[in-house]
Amino acid sequence: MNEITENKANYGIIAILTIGAILVVSLLYVTIPLLPVLAEAYGVPQSRLVWVGSGFGFAYAFGTIVFGTWSDRARRRNILVGGLFVLVLSSVSVRLSPSVEWLIALRTVQGFIAASFPPVALAYVGDVIAPRLRSVAISIISCGFLLAGVLGQLYASAMEQIVSWKEVFDVLAVCYLIIAVCILRLPAGVVSGDKTSVRTVIGRLFGLFRIAPLLATYAVAVTLLLSFVAMYSGLGTHIADAFGMGGRGLMWIRLAGIPGILMSPLAGQSIKRFGASKVLIAGLSIATAGIAFEALSTTVFALVVSSVIFVAGISITVPGIIVRINQLGGNARGSAVALYSFFVFIGASIGQILSSSLMHHGFRFLGISLAAILCAAAVVAWVSSQATLSMYGGNARKAS
């Protein structure tokens, strides 16, 4: 296979995995704009629907560990395809929920199954993508994960207005079926051949915590969606109070963040040139500056520009941190990426709680607090990179 043909094949794989990433991760966000509609449909207050999102979230976090670890012992393509087929059935079941209790239960199941895609897809990249394109692939797929946060909400809002909330899940089910068929046509990848016991696999998973630079990287990972979710959770109240803008204004500000998210694929080339550690530290520094300026903004224009800088920083950081985790995880990269997904989503869950608590003191206080958290994360990342240099010596460039 010549280089041009190989590049086309690789970018075809990347495109399919990225579209799948957007579609699957959107499930985390589609119920946010649907809560008022669901409350009316089931005749309950919105407070009873909190577990429609939280149940999904906790199950998703747990599922990343299960599927990511499993992917180190099985063919990753099969896990991706099987998970998508089950997700088709799960999505159809959610729209048929006869009561709130069933809705919460089925969303929890859906969250667990959805976790079969993100960590396994990232590990699958290492199986089938040429080494020179892996950092680019991870950057593009990571961009898809972030885009899902905006596109998932936009999609759900539009579908609910055009037809009904049930069709949100119907259309997604059809999309999952199409993506599953497409992935079936991709290279099979490799099987580690690891026949060790489940106890040994779990021991190996916990063994990752003994790698100090990896543990520090997980601590940094917690801050990513923590700050992302906390900022957007507080932004709605802030623009309403400070500028008299409603939900539509918030959605336009979210849309304005898309150019920042599109910085993620560009990080791939920077990683190849400067290394993952330098890129993630730079991304964290940009995000810190963005959220700090956002907190101090007194006009809508300044707020929008600052939010784009903040989102761009997060978008640059994500591929850098994933590449670093892949490198430090070694042969257990599936488990390592699964733990990353777990910690990132734990951060997202904390972010909403943190925003609710700190917004009592105003958006400026929230923004400055998040800037301090991200600044601390940048320091931890730098210290971790120095520790990696000491651990790996001559091979430090490969690990950092």
Beta strands, then each sheet from edge to edge (+ up, - down):
end
